[in-house]
Amino acid sequence: MKKYSNAIIGICFCLLLTCTAVVAQTITGSVRGTVTDPSGAVVAGAKVTATNVATGVTTSTVTDRSGLYNIQFLTIGQYKITATASGFNTTSIGPFRLQIDQIARADAKLSVGSASTTVKVASDSWTLLNTENATLGTTISSNTLQNMPLNGLNANFATMFVPGAVNPTVSAMGGLLGSASDQDPAGGQTSDAIPSYNGNRQQANNYVLDGVEINEPVANTLGYNESPFAIGETRVITANADAEYGNVNGAEVVIVTKSGTNQFHGNGFEYFENQNLADNTFNNKYSGVAKSHFSQHQFGGSVGGPIFKNRLFFFADYEGLRFSTPPSQATYSVPDAKERTGDFSEVLAVEGIQLYNTAPTPTNPTGGYANPTPYPNNQIPAIVNPVAKFLFAHPDVYPLPNHPAQPNTVTSGNYLGITASGTENDQADGRLDYTVTGKDTLMLKYSHGDAHDQQSRTVVPVIFPITDDFPFYNAVINWTHTFSLSLVNEARVGFSRIGANTGIVTDPSGVFGLTGNSLVGIPLPGPQQLPGFTYQDFTGAVENQAFGTNPYDGVYTTDNNFYYGDDLTWQHGNHITKFGVEILRYQNDYFNPSNLGGLLGQFAYNGQYSQGPNSPGFGYADFELDNSTGAQISGVAGLFGTRQYRDAYYVQDDWKVLPNLTINLGVRYEYDQPMYEA
């Protein structure tokens, strides 16, 4: 009765924890087996101990009346199994490698003798054979990851070599998309950087880091690319997963970071690449284009070891990326010295464009194009626009020409400037493993990454470039508690925040900041919300290039994923039964500061107010006269978002019918709440 009472208590404990809104999936392994005597009879009450060779942490149990033992929720690593009973020699098996989600079978055969005598049994491949369940998957070890030629140190690239994996856009897994961020720098999320498995969609995979889901839920893509030097092991489950795994139809990609051991270990690395070490592309070769210049550094290191031997361990790592293209020349069109005084005579002489006054006059009382008055020698009377006045008075931000214009034009491409851009990524992980008592162990883990691209210099200071930023935060607490020899519980809470902020306006010059409109004389009400000043758009113009804050200014997305998971294992007779609950809360917050028009608005100049019967007009003349073809400004189109719960409950029973026959029985119930808008 005591056994069943403990089971009921454990189940109640598991159900009680479901009141917390947060999901997890097992990232540990287990060892099972049977202890027998020389005649083959089972030995009940034998003590079996699993010892982590690297940390010295031990976990013990005793065999039941069927001679069976089960040691659950063991951290992955090298293990040694010892079995002892009164009147028998101690039998030692191993060491052998225990992997993620693995059920290692280690049967111990005791010989008659004294417990003080140890008989060592080599761990052959039989401990690695999957004889206890029907799961199909591939394990990628830390050593494999560190020695694979991973383009951009993209650890996810290794999952391409799993049976059933395919990616028609595999090139997206290399370069900046794979090494800096798994979000699309052009805006929004992409599935190009992840494989598909067994014919499923690329968005059908489930990515789990240290037991906590790290999916970007809008497009269901990978939200964080862990450093290959931080990964202890990756397990890709492609078919017949146990009932504890779910939420997707594709693969379960389970990633576990390294943990510290009783010895200090560390490493440092740097990878450097530039155009001299890379081949040219096929298209460039075919077109006779030289290789593009670039410089890419990836560097970092890791360290792990004991805080208190056999009890408390730490691990930490860092990886950085610096990708830059060298400063390059770019042309731009700016008004020359004469045009800045209202003298467009060269436009008439070189391009044959006569400017007209379409304002009401005595000869044209209603204005317009019916009978416009030509400006003599293309001389406009005065510069009215305050923006033009400010910029012409500050050639340091709106420079004069320094380069010959294109043939048959006055200003097209008459300025030669410098542009420069780059991409950066910094990410780090920290982990603590603590054996509190013989019945309680804790794991605490935190990860943070921030990838962003930026244009550090623009061809002229009145152009305000945009940048993309992809922050990531992840925290996990895992607690394993032993209620009794037959009842063990593992609970995990976690949180992930995945950001995708694209189109963020910047001001590399530092001249305008959030006071740009007041500087140039545009009286927009209220505090300025973006750097720069209202966009000046020369629509359809050949020689006049736009400047100011682009109206397509920014999309901010934040995904908050809250997780809770609990797994209770109960060993009874020939059955090992696991009960579990998973609760996942998705919060997607989306902020679009503006749509067409922009928060700072825009003015359009297309030459309409200086055109005549046979002349297209000139946008810069309209600009100086403050005659805008159109003006628009948008309001805020956010903050809004979506919310969703995904709940799951399961029971998994592994029934050992015969010593060489195990039946896996599992049932899982999932409820995916329809997304609702917040």
Residue pairs with C-beta under 8 A, 6 or more apart in sequence:
3 484
3 486
3 572
6 483
6 484
6 486
6 487
7 486
7 487
7 570
7 572
9 483
10 483
10 487
10 489
10 568
10 570
11 568
11 579
13 483
13 489
13 568
14 489
14 566
14 568
14 579
14 580
14 581
15 581
17 491
17 564
17 566
17 581
18 564
18 566
18 581
18 583
20 493
20 564
20 583
21 562
21 564
21 583
21 585
21 645
22 493
22 494
22 495
22 562
22 563
22 564
22 583
22 584
22 585
23 212
23 213
23 247
23 494
23 563
23 564
23 565
23 582
23 583
23 584
23 646
23 648
24 211
24 212
24 478
24 491
24 492
24 493
24 494
24 563
24 564
24 565
24 566
24 567
24 582
25 208
25 211
25 244
25 245
25 252
25 254
25 565
25 582
26 73
26 101
26 211
26 244
26 490
26 567
27 76
27 100
27 101
27 208
27 210
27 211
27 254
27 256
27 478
28 72
28 73
28 74
28 75
28 76
28 100
28 101
28 490
29 74
29 76
29 98
29 99
29 100
29 101
29 102
29 103
29 104
30 70
30 71
30 72
30 73
30 74
30 102
30 103
30 104
31 50
31 70
31 71
31 74
31 79
31 81
31 98
31 103
31 104
31 105
31 106
32 68
32 69
32 70
32 71
32 103
32 104
32 105
32 106
32 132
32 576
33 48
33 68
33 69
33 81
33 105
33 106
33 107
33 108
34 42
34 63
34 66
34 67
34 68
34 69
34 107
34 108
34 659
35 42
35 43
35 46
35 48
35 63
35 67
35 69
35 83
35 85
35 107
35 108
35 109
35 110
36 42
36 43
36 67
36 107
36 108
36 109
36 110
37 43
37 88
37 109
37 110
37 112
38 109
38 110
38 111
38 112
42 63
42 65
42 66
42 67
42 68
43 63
43 67
43 85
43 88
43 110
44 63
44 64
44 65
44 66
44 67
45 62
45 63
45 85
46 62
46 63
46 67
46 69
46 83
46 84
46 85
46 88
46 108
46 110
47 60
47 61
47 62
47 83
47 84
47 85
48 60
48 61
48 62
48 63
48 69
48 71
48 81
48 82
48 83
48 108
49 58
49 59
49 60
49 81
49 82
49 83
50 58
50 59
50 60
50 71
50 74
50 79
50 80
50 81
51 57
51 58
51 79
51 80
51 81
51 82
52 58
52 74
52 75
52 77
52 78
52 79
53 77
53 78
53 79
53 80
53 94
53 95
54 77
54 78
54 261
54 262
54 263
55 75
55 77
55 259
55 260
55 261
55 262
55 306
55 310
55 313
55 433
56 262
56 309
56 310
57 75
57 310
57 311
57 435
57 441
59 71
59 74
60 71
60 438
61 69
61 70
61 71
61 485
62 69
62 485
63 69
64 486
64 571
64 572
64 573
65 573
66 573
66 574
68 571
68 574
68 656
70 569
70 571
70 576
72 488
72 490
72 569
73 480
73 488
73 490
73 567
73 569
74 98
75 259
75 433
75 443
76 98
76 99
76 100
76 232
76 233
76 256
77 97
77 98
77 232
77 259
78 94
78 95
78 96
78 97
78 98
79 94
79 95
79 96
79 97
79 98
79 104
80 92
80 93
80 94
80 95
81 92
81 93
81 94
81 106
81 108
82 90
82 91
82 92
82 93
82 118
83 90
83 91
83 93
83 108
83 110
84 90
84 91
84 110
84 115
85 110
85 115
86 115
87 112
88 110
88 111
88 112
88 113
88 115
89 110
89 111
89 112
89 113
89 114
89 115
89 117
89 118
89 119
90 115
90 116
90 117
90 118
90 119
91 108
91 109
91 110
91 111
91 118
91 119
91 121
92 118
92 119
92 120
92 121
93 106
93 108
93 121
93 123
93 127
94 106
94 123
94 127
95 123
96 104
96 106
96 123
96 127
96 128
97 128
98 104
99 139
99 233
99 235
100 139
100 233
100 234
100 235
100 254
100 256
101 135
101 137
101 235
101 237
101 242
101 254
102 128
102 130
102 139
103 130
103 132
103 133
103 654
104 127
104 128
105 126
105 127
105 129
105 131
105 132
106 123
106 127
108 121
109 121
111 119
131 662
132 654
132 662
133 240
133 242
133 654
133 662
133 664
134 240
134 664
135 237
135 239
135 240
135 241
135 242
136 237
136 238
136 239
136 240
137 235
137 236
137 237
137 238
137 239
137 241
137 252
138 162
138 163
138 235
138 236
138 238
139 233
139 234
139 235
139 236
140 158
140 159
140 162
140 233
140 234
140 235
140 236
141 233
142 231
142 232
142 233
142 258
144 158
145 155
145 158
145 228
145 231
145 234
146 228
146 229
148 157
148 158
148 228
150 157
150 158
150 228
151 157
151 173
151 174
151 175
151 178
151 179
152 174
152 175
152 176
152 178
152 179
152 180
152 298
153 179
153 227
153 228
153 271
153 298
153 319
154 173
154 174
154 178
154 179
154 193
154 225
155 225
155 226
155 227
155 228
155 231
155 234
155 255
156 173
156 178
156 182
156 193
156 194
156 222
156 225
156 253
157 173
157 174
157 178
158 228
158 234
159 165
159 195
159 234
159 236
159 251
159 253
160 167
160 170
160 173
160 195
162 195
162 197
162 236
162 238
162 251
163 238
164 197
164 198
164 238
165 195
165 196
165 197
165 236
165 251
166 195
166 196
166 197
167 173
167 192
167 194
167 195
167 196
167 202
169 192
170 195
172 178
172 190
172 192
172 193
173 192
173 193
173 194
176 185
176 323
176 423
176 453
177 184
177 185
177 190
177 192
177 193
178 193
178 225
179 225
179 298
179 321
179 425
180 321
180 323
180 423
180 424
180 425
180 451
180 453
180 470
181 225
181 425
181 451
181 470
182 193
182 194
182 216
182 221
182 222
182 223
182 224
182 225
183 189
183 190
183 216
183 221
183 468
183 470
183 500
184 190
184 192
185 423
185 453
185 468
185 502
186 502
187 468
187 502
187 503
187 555
188 219
188 500
188 502
188 555
189 216
189 218
189 219
189 221
189 500
190 219
190 221
191 201
191 202
191 203
191 219
191 220
191 221
192 202
193 221
193 222
194 202
194 205
194 221
194 222
195 202
195 205
196 202
196 204
196 205
196 250
197 205
197 236
197 238
197 250
197 251
198 238
198 239
198 250
198 251
200 249
200 250
200 251
201 250
202 221
202 250
203 219
203 220
203 221
204 220
204 248
204 249
204 250
204 251
205 220
205 222
205 248
205 250
205 251
205 252
205 253
206 213
206 215
206 245
206 247
206 248
206 250
206 251
206 252
206 253
207 213
207 214
207 215
207 222
207 223
207 253
207 255
208 214
208 252
208 253
208 254
208 255
209 224
209 226
209 255
209 257
209 447
209 474
209 476
210 255
210 256
210 257
210 431
210 443
210 445
210 474
210 476
210 478
210 494
211 476
211 478
211 492
211 494
211 563
211 565
212 474
212 476
212 492
212 494
212 495
212 496
212 561
212 563
213 247
213 494
213 496
213 561
213 563
213 584
214 222
214 223
214 224
214 474
214 496
214 498
214 561
215 221
215 222
215 223
215 561
216 222
216 223
216 498
216 500
216 559
217 559
217 561
217 586
217 588
217 644
218 557
218 559
218 588
220 248
223 472
223 496
223 498
223 559
224 427
224 447
224 449
224 472
224 474
224 496
224 498
226 255
226 257
226 429
226 447
227 300
227 302
227 317
227 319
227 427
227 429
229 267
229 269
229 300
229 301
229 302
229 317
229 319
230 257
230 258
230 302
230 315
230 317
230 319
230 429
231 255
231 256
231 257
231 258
232 256
232 257
232 258
232 259
233 255
233 256
234 253
234 254
234 255
234 256
235 252
235 253
235 254
235 255
235 256
236 251
236 252
236 253
236 254
237 245
237 251
237 252
237 254
238 251
241 252
242 578
242 652
242 664
242 666
243 578
243 580
243 650
243 651
243 652
243 666
243 667
243 668
244 567
244 578
244 580
244 582
244 650
244 652
244 668
245 252
246 582
246 648
246 650
246 668
246 670
247 582
247 584
247 646
247 648
247 670
257 315
257 317
257 429
257 431
257 445
257 447
258 302
258 304
258 315
258 317
258 431
259 304
259 313
259 315
259 431
259 433
259 443
260 304
260 305
260 306
260 307
260 313
260 314
260 315
260 431
260 433
261 304
261 305
261 306
261 313
262 305
262 306
262 309
262 310
262 313
263 305
263 306
264 303
264 304
264 305
264 306
265 303
265 304
265 305
266 301
266 302
266 303
266 304
267 301
267 302
268 300
268 301
269 298
269 299
269 300
269 301
270 297
270 298
270 299
271 296
271 297
271 298
271 299
272 295
272 296
272 297
273 295
273 296
274 293
274 294
274 295
274 296
275 291
275 292
275 293
275 294
278 291
279 291
280 289
280 290
280 291
283 289
284 290
284 291
284 292
292 325
293 325
293 326
293 328
294 323
294 324
294 325
294 326
295 322
295 323
295 324
295 325
295 326
296 321
296 322
296 323
297 320
297 321
297 322
297 323
298 319
298 320
298 321
299 319
299 320
300 317
300 318
300 319
300 320
301 317
301 318
302 315
302 316
302 317
302 318
303 315
303 316
303 317
304 313
304 314
304 315
304 316
305 313
305 314
306 312
306 313
306 314
307 313
307 314
307 432
310 435
311 434
311 435
312 432
312 433
312 434
312 435
313 432
313 433
313 434
314 430
314 431
314 432
314 433
315 429
315 430
315 431
316 428
316 429
316 430
316 431
317 428
317 429
318 426
318 427
318 428
319 425
319 426
319 427
319 428
320 424
320 425
320 426
320 427
321 423
321 424
321 425
321 426
321 451
322 422
322 423
322 424
323 422
323 423
323 424
324 420
324 421
324 422
324 423
325 420
325 421
325 422
326 420
327 418
327 419
327 420
327 457
328 418
328 419
328 420
329 416
329 417
329 418
329 419
330 416
330 417
330 418
330 419
330 459
331 403
331 413
331 414
331 415
331 416
331 417
331 459
332 413
332 415
332 416
332 417
332 459
332 460
332 545
333 405
333 411
333 412
333 413
333 414
333 415
333 543
333 544
333 545
334 398
334 399
334 400
334 401
334 411
334 414
334 415
334 460
334 545
335 392
335 411
335 544
335 620
336 346
336 400
336 401
336 410
336 411
336 414
337 400
338 344
338 345
338 346
339 346
339 347
339 410
339 411
339 620
340 392
341 383
342 379
342 380
342 381
342 382
342 383
342 624
343 378
343 379
344 353
344 355
344 375
344 378
344 379
344 380
344 618
344 620
344 621
345 377
345 378
345 379
346 410
347 353
347 355
347 378
347 410
347 618
348 354
348 355
348 377
348 378
350 408
350 409
350 410
351 408
351 409
351 410
353 378
353 615
353 616
353 617
353 618
354 374
354 375
354 378
354 612
354 615
355 374
355 375
355 378
355 380
355 610
355 612
355 615
355 617
355 618
355 621
356 372
356 373
356 374
356 375
356 610
356 611
356 612
356 615
356 617
357 372
357 373
357 374
357 375
357 610
358 364
358 367
358 368
358 369
358 372
358 609
358 610
358 611
359 367
359 609
360 366
360 367
361 367
361 373
363 371
363 373
364 370
364 371
364 372
364 373
369 611
369 612
369 613
372 611
372 612
372 613
374 612
375 610
380 610
380 621
380 624
380 625
383 389
383 392
383 624
383 625
384 624
384 625
384 626
385 623
385 624
385 625
385 626
386 520
386 521
386 522
386 626
387 520
387 521
387 522
387 533
387 534
387 536
387 623
388 623
388 624
388 626
389 521
390 519
390 520
390 521
391 397
391 398
391 462
391 520
392 398
396 461
397 460
397 461
397 462
397 509
397 511
398 460
398 461
398 462
398 547
399 415
399 417
399 460
400 415
401 411
401 414
401 415
402 414
402 415
402 416
403 413
403 414
403 415
403 416
404 414
405 411
405 412
405 413
405 414
405 543
406 412
406 413
409 542
409 543
410 543
411 543
411 544
412 542
412 543
415 459
415 460
417 458
417 459
417 460
418 457
418 459
419 455
419 457
419 458
419 459
420 455
420 456
420 457
421 453
421 454
421 455
421 456
421 457
421 465
422 453
422 454
422 456
423 451
423 452
423 453
423 454
424 451
424 452
424 453
424 454
425 449
425 450
425 451
425 452
426 449
426 450
426 451
427 447
427 448
427 449
427 450
427 451
427 472
428 447
428 448
428 449
429 445
429 446
429 447
430 445
430 446
430 447
431 443
431 444
431 445
431 446
432 442
432 443
432 444
432 445
433 441
433 442
433 443
434 441
434 442
434 443
434 444
435 441
436 442
438 482
439 481
439 482
440 479
440 480
440 481
440 482
441 479
441 480
442 477
442 478
442 479
443 476
443 477
443 478
444 476
444 477
444 478
445 474
445 475
445 476
445 478
446 474
446 475
446 476
447 472
447 473
447 474
447 475
448 471
448 472
448 473
448 474
449 470
449 471
449 472
450 469
450 470
450 471
450 472
451 469
451 470
452 467
452 468
452 469
452 470
453 467
453 468
454 465
454 467
454 506
455 465
455 466
455 467
455 506
455 508
456 508
457 508
458 464
458 465
458 508
458 509
460 547
461 508
461 509
461 511
462 547
462 548
463 547
464 505
464 506
464 507
464 512
464 531
464 532
464 548
464 549
464 550
465 505
465 506
465 508
466 502
466 503
466 504
466 505
466 506
466 550
466 553
466 554
467 504
467 506
468 500
468 501
468 502
468 503
468 504
469 499
469 501
469 504
470 499
470 500
470 501
471 497
471 499
471 501
472 496
472 497
472 498
472 499
473 495
473 496
473 497
474 494
474 495
474 496
474 497
475 494
475 495
476 492
476 493
476 494
477 492
477 493
477 494
478 490
478 491
478 492
479 490
479 491
479 492
480 488
480 489
480 490
480 491
481 488
481 489
481 490
481 491
482 488
483 489
485 571
486 570
486 571
486 572
487 568
487 569
487 570
487 571
488 568
488 569
489 566
489 567
489 568
489 569
490 566
490 567
490 568
490 569
491 564
491 565
491 566
491 567
492 563
492 564
492 565
492 566
493 563
493 564
494 562
494 563
494 564
495 560
495 561
495 562
495 563
496 559
496 560
496 561
496 563
497 558
497 559
497 560
497 561
498 558
498 559
498 561
499 556
499 557
499 558
499 559
500 555
500 557
501 554
501 555
501 556
501 557
502 554
502 555
503 552
503 553
503 554
503 555
504 554
505 530
505 531
505 532
505 549
505 550
505 553
505 554
506 531
507 513
507 516
507 531
507 532
511 519
512 519
512 531
512 532
512 533
513 531
514 527
514 528
514 529
514 530
514 531
515 528
516 528
516 531
516 532
516 533
516 549
516 600
517 523
517 524
517 528
517 533
517 534
517 600
518 528
519 533
520 533
522 533
522 534
524 534
524 600
524 601
524 633
528 600
529 593
529 599
529 600
530 549
530 553
530 554
530 593
530 598
530 599
530 600
531 549
532 548
532 549
532 600
533 548
533 549
533 600
534 548
534 549
534 598
534 600
534 601
534 602
534 603
535 546
535 547
535 548
535 549
535 550
535 551
535 598
535 600
535 601
535 602
535 603
536 546
536 547
536 548
536 602
536 603
536 605
536 623
537 546
537 602
537 603
537 604
537 605
538 544
538 545
538 546
538 604
538 605
538 606
538 619
538 620
538 623
539 604
539 605
539 606
539 619
539 629
540 606
540 607
540 619
541 605
541 606
541 607
541 618
541 619
541 620
543 620
544 605
544 618
544 619
544 620
544 623
548 600
548 602
549 598
549 600
550 598
551 594
551 596
551 597
551 598
551 600
551 601
551 602
551 634
552 594
552 596
552 598
553 593
553 594
553 598
553 599
553 600
554 592
554 593
554 594
555 590
555 591
555 592
556 590
556 591
556 592
556 593
556 638
557 588
557 589
557 590
557 591
558 588
558 589
558 590
559 586
559 587
559 588
559 589
560 585
560 586
560 587
560 588
560 589
561 584
561 585
561 586
561 587
562 584
562 585
562 587
563 582
563 583
563 584
563 585
564 581
564 582
564 583
565 580
565 581
565 582
565 583
566 580
566 581
567 578
567 579
567 580
568 578
568 579
568 580
569 576
569 577
569 578
570 576
570 577
570 578
570 579
571 577
574 655
574 656
574 657
575 653
575 654
575 655
575 656
576 653
576 654
576 656
577 651
577 652
577 653
577 654
578 650
578 651
578 652
578 653
579 650
579 651
580 648
580 649
580 650
580 651
580 652
581 647
581 648
581 649
581 650
582 646
582 647
582 648
582 649
582 650
583 645
583 646
583 647
583 648
584 645
584 646
584 647
585 643
585 644
585 645
586 642
586 643
586 644
586 645
586 646
586 675
587 641
587 642
587 643
587 678
588 641
588 642
588 643
589 639
589 640
589 641
589 678
590 638
590 639
590 640
590 641
591 638
591 639
591 640
592 636
592 637
592 638
593 599
593 636
593 637
593 638
594 634
594 635
594 636
594 637
595 634
595 637
596 632
596 634
597 632
597 633
597 634
598 633
598 634
599 633
599 634
599 636
600 633
601 631
601 632
601 633
601 634
602 631
602 632
602 633
603 628
603 630
603 631
604 628
604 629
604 630
604 631
605 619
605 620
605 622
605 623
605 627
605 628
605 629
606 617
606 619
606 622
606 629
607 616
607 617
607 618
607 619
607 621
607 622
608 617
608 622
608 627
608 629
609 617
609 621
609 622
609 625
609 627
609 629
610 617
610 618
610 621
610 622
610 625
610 627
611 617
622 628
622 629
640 677
640 678
641 677
641 678
642 675
642 676
642 677
642 678
643 675
643 676
643 677
643 678
644 672
644 673
644 674
644 675
644 676
645 671
645 673
646 670
646 671
646 672
646 673
647 670
647 671
647 673
648 668
648 669
648 670
648 671
649 668
649 669
650 666
650 667
650 668
650 669
651 666
651 667
652 664
652 665
652 666
653 664
653 665
653 666
654 662
654 663
654 664
654 665
655 662
655 663
655 664
655 665
656 662
657 663
